[in-house]
Amino acid sequence: ESKMKWFDVPGFNILHAINAWDEEDGETVTLVGPNILSVEHVMERMDLVHAMIEKVRINVETGIVTRQPLSVRNLDWAVINNDFLGKKNRFVYAAIGNPMPKISGVVKIDVLIGEEIGCRLYGEGCYGGEPFFVAREDGEEEDDGYLVSYVHDEKKGESRFLVMDAKSPEFEIVAEVKLPRRVPYGFHGLFVKESDITKLSVS
């Protein structure tokens, strides 16, 4: 007999899931992700897309589903500390679409209290890419680490790689590097630790 259950709920168009976990009560699954409110435009008119991050709680016993918007901003390409994937986590870092795929800044959302607690806007004519969270090697708290991304200044024609303090409410820039070439908007990337590369080269 299948253990799969189906629930009838209002439409939710998720494109980039952020995280999900089982709650301690053993009955509830929590999902955090962006609800694409204009999904029909995703393939051809990204500038018309609005994605609102929500926390969805599904009680698998009663079938009750509750939804809580965590921000009204147009947010996507969100990340967390990867040590918390599939586990209950508190902090989400998301890119601000203005409009998509141009990223005008980043925000930090506290999933526990359900609101934004940090923000950095890149400035007029400056747009970035998807952010990545890089944990400090000696970090003890979930948000001990850095948020990294690239930013292109359309007026100057210059691109920079930013390293920001993930604990700072203003995402204080701790390092930046001028890039020799522009990285296209919407370009996906990946952060890999040196130790992971070493493991690959050994095997």
C-alpha positions as CSV (number, residue, x, y, z in Angstrom):
1,E,0.0,0.0,0.0
2,S,1.4,3.4,-1.0
3,K,2.2,5.9,1.8
4,M,1.9,8.8,-0.7
5,K,-0.8,11.4,0.3
6,W,-2.3,14.1,-1.8
7,F,-3.6,17.5,-0.4
8,D,-5.9,20.0,-2.1
9,V,-4.4,23.5,-1.6
10,P,-4.4,26.8,-3.5
11,G,-1.9,27.0,-6.3
12,F,1.8,27.2,-5.4
13,N,4.3,27.5,-8.3
14,I,7.7,26.7,-6.9
15,L,10.8,27.0,-9.1
16,H,13.8,27.0,-6.8
17,A,13.1,25.2,-3.5
18,I,15.1,26.6,-0.5
19,N,14.7,24.0,2.2
20,A,12.3,21.5,3.8
21,W,12.3,19.4,7.0
22,D,10.2,17.2,9.3
23,E,9.1,19.0,12.4
24,E,9.7,17.4,15.8
25,D,5.9,16.6,16.3
26,G,6.3,13.8,13.6
27,E,3.2,15.1,11.9
28,T,4.3,18.3,10.1
29,V,6.5,18.9,7.1
30,T,7.7,22.5,6.6
31,L,8.8,23.8,3.1
32,V,10.4,27.2,2.4
33,G,10.4,28.4,-1.2
34,P,9.4,31.1,-3.7
35,N,5.9,31.1,-5.0
36,I,6.1,32.3,-8.6
37,L,3.0,34.5,-8.9
38,S,3.2,35.0,-12.7
39,V,4.5,31.6,-13.7
40,E,3.2,32.0,-17.3
41,H,6.0,34.5,-17.9
42,V,9.0,32.4,-16.7
43,M,10.2,31.3,-20.1
44,E,9.7,34.5,-22.2
45,R,9.1,37.6,-20.0
46,M,11.3,37.2,-16.8
47,D,10.8,41.0,-16.2
48,L,7.1,40.3,-15.4
49,V,7.9,37.5,-12.9
50,H,7.3,38.1,-9.2
51,A,8.4,35.4,-6.7
52,M,7.4,35.7,-3.1
53,I,9.1,33.5,-0.5
54,E,6.7,31.6,1.7
55,K,6.9,29.1,4.5
56,V,4.4,26.2,4.0
57,R,3.5,23.8,6.8
58,I,1.8,20.6,5.9
59,N,0.2,18.5,8.6
60,V,0.3,15.0,7.1
61,E,-2.2,13.6,9.6
62,T,-5.0,16.2,9.4
63,G,-4.3,17.5,5.9
64,I,-4.2,21.1,7.1
65,V,-1.9,23.3,5.1
66,T,-0.8,26.7,6.3
67,R,1.1,29.3,4.3
68,Q,3.0,32.3,5.6
69,P,4.6,34.9,3.3
70,L,8.1,35.8,4.6
71,S,8.6,38.9,2.4
72,V,6.5,40.8,-0.2
73,R,9.7,41.6,-2.2
74,N,10.4,39.9,-5.6
75,L,12.9,37.3,-4.3
76,D,14.5,34.2,-5.8
77,W,17.8,32.3,-6.1
78,A,17.8,31.9,-2.3
79,V,20.4,30.0,-0.4
80,I,21.0,28.7,3.1
81,N,23.9,27.3,5.1
82,N,24.3,23.9,3.3
83,D,24.9,22.2,6.7
84,F,21.2,22.7,7.3
85,L,19.8,21.2,4.1
86,G,16.9,18.9,5.0
87,K,17.0,20.2,8.6
88,K,15.2,22.9,10.4
89,N,17.0,26.2,9.7
90,R,16.5,29.8,10.6
91,F,18.2,32.0,8.0
92,V,17.6,32.4,4.2
93,Y,19.6,34.7,1.9
94,A,17.8,35.7,-1.3
95,A,18.4,37.8,-4.4
96,I,16.1,40.8,-5.0
97,G,14.7,40.9,-8.6
98,N,14.3,44.4,-9.9
99,P,13.1,43.0,-12.3
100,M,14.3,39.4,-12.8
101,P,16.9,38.4,-13.9
102,K,18.5,41.7,-12.8
103,I,19.4,41.5,-9.1
104,S,19.5,44.8,-7.3
105,G,20.6,43.4,-3.9
106,V,20.3,40.7,-1.3
107,V,18.1,40.2,1.8
108,K,18.4,38.0,4.9
109,I,15.2,36.4,6.2
110,D,14.6,35.0,9.6
111,V,12.3,32.0,9.0
112,L,11.6,31.6,12.7
113,I,10.1,35.1,13.2
114,G,9.0,35.4,9.6
115,E,10.6,38.7,8.5
116,E,13.5,40.3,6.8
117,I,16.4,41.1,9.2
118,G,19.1,42.3,6.7
119,C,19.4,43.9,3.3
120,R,22.1,45.3,1.0
121,L,21.2,47.2,-2.2
122,Y,24.0,47.3,-4.8
123,G,23.2,50.9,-5.9
124,E,21.8,52.6,-9.0
125,G,22.7,50.8,-12.2
126,C,24.4,48.0,-10.4
127,Y,23.0,44.4,-10.6
128,G,24.3,41.1,-9.3
129,G,23.9,37.4,-9.6
130,E,22.6,34.7,-7.4
131,P,24.3,34.7,-3.9
132,F,26.1,31.8,-2.3
133,F,26.5,31.2,1.4
134,V,30.0,30.1,2.5
135,A,30.3,28.9,6.1
136,R,33.2,29.9,8.2
137,E,35.4,26.8,8.9
138,D,35.3,27.6,12.6
139,G,31.8,28.9,12.6
140,E,29.5,27.8,15.5
141,E,26.2,29.5,14.5
142,E,24.1,29.0,11.4
143,D,24.9,32.4,10.0
144,D,28.6,32.4,10.7
145,G,29.9,32.9,7.2
146,Y,30.0,35.0,4.1
147,L,27.6,35.7,1.3
148,V,29.4,36.0,-2.1
149,S,28.1,37.3,-5.4
150,Y,29.2,39.3,-8.4
151,V,27.9,42.7,-9.2
152,H,28.0,44.6,-12.6
153,D,28.0,48.4,-12.8
154,E,26.2,49.2,-16.0
155,K,27.4,52.8,-16.0
156,K,31.1,52.0,-15.6
157,G,31.0,48.7,-17.4
158,E,32.8,47.1,-14.5
159,S,32.1,43.9,-12.6
160,R,33.2,43.0,-9.1
161,F,33.1,39.8,-7.0
162,L,31.8,40.7,-3.5
163,V,32.4,38.9,-0.2
164,M,29.9,40.1,2.4
165,D,29.6,39.3,6.1
166,A,26.4,37.1,6.4
167,K,25.9,38.1,10.1
168,S,25.9,41.8,9.4
169,P,22.4,43.4,8.9
170,E,23.9,45.5,6.1
171,F,25.9,42.6,4.6
172,E,29.1,44.6,5.2
173,I,31.6,44.0,2.4
174,V,34.8,42.4,3.7
175,A,36.5,41.9,0.4
176,E,35.9,42.7,-3.3
177,V,37.8,41.8,-6.5
178,K,37.5,43.6,-9.8
179,L,36.7,41.0,-12.5
180,P,38.4,41.0,-15.9
181,R,35.1,40.1,-17.7
182,R,31.4,40.6,-17.1
183,V,29.4,37.6,-15.8
184,P,26.0,37.4,-17.5
185,Y,22.8,38.1,-15.5
186,G,21.1,35.0,-14.4
187,F,24.3,32.9,-14.7
188,H,24.4,30.0,-12.3
189,G,27.5,29.1,-10.3
190,L,28.7,26.9,-7.5
191,F,31.1,27.3,-4.5
192,V,33.5,24.4,-4.0
193,K,35.9,24.2,-1.1
194,E,39.5,23.5,-1.8
195,S,39.3,20.3,0.3
196,D,36.5,19.0,-2.0
197,I,38.6,19.6,-5.1
198,T,41.5,17.8,-3.5
199,K,39.2,14.8,-2.8
200,L,38.2,14.7,-6.5
201,S,41.8,14.9,-7.8
202,V,42.9,12.0,-5.4
203,S,40.1,9.7,-6.5
